[in-house]
Amino acid sequence: MTTAQALGARLRHLRKSKQMTLTDLGSLSGVSVSTISKIENGALSPTLDKVLRLAEGLELSIGQLIGDEQSAYDKRPPNSRMLPSRIDDGIVIDTDNYEYKYLCAELTNKRMVPILARIKSSTLHDFGRLEQHEGEEFLIVLKGTVEVRSEFYAPVTLQQGESVYLDSTMGHAYLSTGTQEAEVLCVCTDSQRLRPGEADQPG
């Protein structure tokens, strides 16, 4: 079973366990019914934007959707946690624009979503519509050159070791503009973990 098929089967299981139809989930997530159907059948690898929207529609964290997180949604995380991520660990989702590797996916109730990504598209024409989703994100370039396109700002070019922090609700795209495909580390906040008032709590 491929990663896309495993994710699709998990999405279908979670949707049905909540007694939701494809139409119900489509209305709650903003993802089209046809796209959800393709994902559930393993015919389409979802972008980060769609993964986050589907998780929000299911009222789950991203870890509960793509990983093995089983604990109750409202359970507070323990005060002390640590999970090493080895070179072969992570859940890989391959899309037209990015190859995502979700790190520490099995860690429950995370407030951050760490992602190692390889950027494929080099032009906005190839990339398509700007992506946007809930939360904020921090990206640092590990290899290559990255051009950051956004809805409200002029393009910004980042070299290896340089970084950007942005509001994910703003349309944005990362393009690989060097001689080799860029590799980045992106850390996103999980909107399901940040309820009103929680941002002020320590830990």
C-alpha positions in Angstrom: 0.0 0.0 0.0 1.4 3.4 -1.0 1.5 6.4 1.4 -1.3 8.1 -0.6 -3.5 4.9 -0.3 -2.8 4.6 3.4 -3.7 8.2 4.0 -6.8 7.8 1.9 -7.9 4.8 3.9 -7.3 6.6 7.1 -9.3 9.6 6.0 -12.2 7.4 4.9 -12.1 5.6 8.3 -12.0 8.8 10.3 -14.8 10.4 8.2 -17.1 7.4 8.6 -16.3 7.0 12.3 -17.8 10.5 12.7 -20.8 9.5 10.5 -19.9 12.1 7.9 -20.8 11.9 4.2 -18.4 13.2 1.6 -20.7 16.2 1.2 -20.6 16.8 5.0 -16.8 16.9 5.0 -16.7 18.9 1.9 -18.9 21.6 3.4 -16.9 21.7 6.7 -13.5 21.7 5.2 -13.9 23.7 2.0 -12.4 20.8 0.0 -14.4 19.7 -3.0 -16.2 16.3 -2.8 -14.4 15.1 -5.9 -11.0 15.9 -4.4 -11.9 14.2 -1.1 -13.0 11.1 -3.0 -9.8 11.0 -5.0 -7.7 11.3 -1.8 -9.7 8.5 -0.1 -9.2 6.3 -3.1 -5.4 6.9 -3.1 -5.6 8.7 -6.5 -4.4 12.1 -5.2 -1.8 13.2 -2.7 -3.2 16.1 -0.8 -1.3 19.4 -0.4 -0.5 20.7 3.1 -3.4 23.2 2.6 -5.9 20.4 2.0 -4.5 18.2 4.8 -5.0 21.1 7.2 -8.5 21.9 5.9 -9.6 18.2 6.1 -8.2 17.9 9.7 -10.1 21.0 10.7 -13.3 19.8 9.0 -13.0 16.5 11.0 -12.1 18.5 14.2 -8.9 16.6 14.5 -5.2 17.6 14.7 -3.0 17.0 11.7 -1.3 14.3 13.7 -4.6 12.5 14.2 -5.2 12.6 10.5 -1.8 11.6 9.0 -0.2 9.7 12.0 -1.1 7.3 14.7 -2.4 9.8 17.3 -5.1 8.1 19.3 -5.5 10.3 22.4 -8.6 12.4 23.0 -8.6 15.8 21.3 -9.1 17.8 24.5 -6.4 16.0 26.5 -3.7 18.4 27.7 -0.2 17.3 26.6 2.2 16.3 29.4 4.7 18.8 30.6 7.8 16.9 29.5 8.0 15.2 26.1 10.7 14.3 23.6 10.7 12.3 20.4 13.8 12.0 18.2 13.3 11.9 14.5 15.7 9.6 12.6 16.8 9.9 9.0 14.3 7.3 7.8 11.4 8.4 10.0 8.5 10.5 8.9 5.4 10.3 6.6 6.1 11.3 3.0 3.4 12.9 0.8 4.4 13.7 -2.7 2.5 16.4 -4.6 3.0 18.4 -7.8 4.7 21.3 -6.0 6.3 19.8 -3.0 7.4 16.5 -1.5 6.5 16.8 2.2 8.0 14.7 4.9 6.0 15.1 8.1 8.4 14.7 11.1 7.4 13.3 14.5 4.0 12.5 13.1 3.2 10.0 15.9 3.7 12.6 18.7 0.3 13.4 20.1 -1.2 16.8 20.6 1.5 18.9 19.0 1.1 22.6 18.7 3.7 22.7 15.8 3.8 20.6 12.6 7.5 20.2 11.5 7.9 19.4 7.8 11.0 18.6 5.7 10.1 19.5 2.2 11.6 19.4 -1.3 10.4 22.2 -3.6 9.7 21.2 -7.2 8.1 24.2 -8.9 10.3 27.0 -10.2 7.7 29.4 -11.6 4.4 30.6 -10.3 2.9 29.4 -13.6 4.0 25.9 -12.8 2.9 26.2 -9.1 -0.7 27.4 -9.8 -2.9 29.1 -7.3 -1.3 30.4 -4.1 -2.0 28.2 -1.1 -3.5 29.4 2.2 -4.5 27.7 5.4 -5.0 28.5 9.1 -2.1 29.2 11.4 1.4 30.6 10.9 4.6 29.1 9.6 8.4 29.4 9.8 10.6 28.2 6.9 14.4 28.0 6.7 16.3 27.1 3.5 18.5 24.0 3.9 19.7 23.7 0.3 19.3 25.8 -2.9 17.5 29.1 -3.4 13.9 29.8 -2.6 11.6 32.6 -3.9 8.7 33.4 -1.6 5.6 34.6 -3.4 2.8 36.0 -1.3 -0.6 37.7 -1.7 0.4 41.1 -0.2 4.2 41.4 -0.4 6.8 41.7 -3.2 8.7 38.4 -4.0 11.5 37.6 -1.5 14.6 35.5 -2.4 16.1 33.3 0.3 19.5 31.7 0.2 20.7 28.7 2.2 20.4 29.4 5.9 17.9 32.3 5.4 14.4 32.1 6.7 10.9 33.6 6.6 8.0 33.7 9.1 4.5 34.4 7.7 0.8 34.3 8.3 -0.4 31.1 6.6 -3.9 32.6 5.9 -2.2 34.9 3.4 -1.9 33.3 -0.1 1.7 32.1 -0.5 4.0 29.8 -2.5 7.6 28.7 -2.3 9.5 28.3 -5.6 12.9 26.7 -6.2 14.8 29.2 -8.3 18.4 27.9 -8.1 20.2 25.3 -10.2 19.0 22.5 -8.0 15.7 21.6 -6.2 15.5 23.5 -2.9 15.1 21.7 0.4 13.5 23.5 3.4 12.4 22.9 6.9 8.9 24.4 7.6 7.3 24.5 11.0 3.5 25.3 10.9 1.2 25.9 13.8 -1.7 23.4 14.1 -4.9 25.5 14.3 -6.6 22.6 16.1 -4.1 22.9 18.9 -4.5 26.7 19.3 -7.9 27.4 20.7 -8.8 30.9 22.0 -6.7 31.9 25.0 -4.3 28.9 24.7 -1.6 31.0 23.0 -1.0 32.8 26.3 -0.5 29.5 28.2 3.1 28.3 28.9 4.4 25.1 27.5 
